[in-house]
């Protein structure tokens, strides 16, 4: 018998991909499936970005790059952060990553071991907890509650910090809830963290362009007291409809940068060269498509919330960011995951059950409105018919 390490018995996964696989399988069988499960923009990557990648290949950019990314792209990331948030970041702090998850993996790997506590949002992106458990650290869920507009509570978060705490993971705008934490609450948290100087912070800001209703994204780089222990996660996937290009970036403080560089060298060498030139074109080129996509998501958000609140037994708080709604389905009588499964199998609508995002996800489902308005309306109609005619299993 092969003797693998026990950590692999603890590792989880992201169920959105399992739902995507099942939806694809049903569609291949001839079923009409409307997918509101996967968190992926339904837009094409803007043409000038695609052309930049093609030009890079034609220009001969076929080889390895530096493990931390090409210098022009790191400089462009630093300039973009300065332009949008008035924060000074050296290109030597920026590292180009193959997507966002790698920054999660590296951050948790740096701080996670038996005896350590790592705090993470619940409900939250499932890879946070999965990787914490893989390292043997104790996962400490930070409640994200509907009554707070799915923003985290600074007071509640700070009370969970123990002497064993090594890392705090934050996510705003948030997946799966669409919650946006206001500056006043972030201010309180940062002030409180000054009493815990040994706790690092990993801020997942991948949805920073997608905020609504006059909200402004709060970038944690703007807090000087955190800069020497803050890891910023961001990237191109959601903003520029580049999920399949697999490219993100991180800003690493101090010696963590070199740790991340060594992990990159040991793991994946570097990010695809042509993709990096596409990322450069995205940051330095026209932003019209970014604004158009955000405006379209905003329109769909209103359609989704209005439609969900008309369904029997369903209520939905208005998300302030990202492209997810997180409706409360407790009054339907269904548990969330069986309901999500039945909606896919029997109604042809793919959604994700809330417990896939954490303990506090029970009673909720995640719907992605990164799909056309026409498909969203069809999906809501199917969901209404299902709930009106099917009792809880």
C-alpha positions, 0 to 999 in steps of 0.5 A: 500500500502507498503511504501518502501523508495524512494531510491529503485526507483533510484537503477539500475542494471547490464544489462549484467545479463539481456542479459545473461538471454535472451541469455540463454532463446533463447538457451533453445529454440534451438537457437545457441547463442554466448555469448560475453556479460558476463564478465566471464572467460570461463576457469574452476577454476584451479584444485588445487583450487577446491581441496583445497575447497573440502579438507576444507569441508572434514576437517570440515570447515563448520562453521562461520569464522571471519567477516573479513576473516580467518587470513591465507588468509588475511596474504596471500593477504598482502604477495601477494600485497607485492610480486607484488607491493612492498607495505606493507599492514598489514593483519589487513587492509585486509578484505575478501568480498563476491565478488567485488561489496560488496566493492563498495556498502560499500564504496559508502554507507559510503560517499554517502548522499544528498548534497555529490558528488561522482565521477565515470568513464563514461563509467564505471561499472554500479553498481558505478552509481546505488549505488551512486544514491541509496544513494542520492548523486550526481553522477559526471561522469568522462569522459573516452574517446577513444581519450585517449586510454580509460584512465582517464585524471588526469586534467579532473578528478581534475577539477570535484572535488568540495567542496562537493566531498567525494569519487572518484572511479577509475578503471584501467584496466577498464570495459567496455573499456579495458583501462589502465591508464599509470603511468604518468597520475596516478602520476599527479592525485595523486599529484593533489589529495594532494590539496583535502585531504578530498576526499577518493579514491576507486580503483577497480583493479579487472583486475590487472593481465590482462594487455598487450603490455608491460603495467604494472599495477599501484597499488594505494597502492604504493602512500603514500599520499593516504594510509590513504584514499584509499580503494582497491578493488580486488579479485579472480573472473577474475584472477583465473576464480572464478566468481561463488565462490563469493570472493573478498578482500578490503584493508580499511584505518583507521576507515573505516575498522571497519565500513566495519566489522560492515556492514559485521556483519549486512549483511552477517556475513562472507564469505563462509569458504571453499571458503576462503581456496580455495582463500588461495590455489589460492594465495599461489599455482602455478600461471601457470594457471593465466599466461596461461589464460592471454596469451590466452586472449591476443591472443583473443584480437588481433583476436577481434580487427582485426575482428571488424576493418574489419566490415562495419561502425565499428572501435575498439581501441586496449584494453590494459587490462581486456578482453573487447573490446569497438568498436565504432559503430557510422558509422553503423547508429545504436544506440548502444542498438538497435544494441546490441538487434538486434544482439542477437535476429537476429544474435545470438550474445550477446553483451552489448550496450554502454549506459548500462555503462554510458552517454558516452557509446552511439555509442559503444558496449562492447564485452567480449573476454572471449570466445573461439577463434572459437566462437569469429570468428563465432560471428564476421562473423555473425556480419559482415553479419548482418551489411552488410544486415540490415539497422539501425532501 
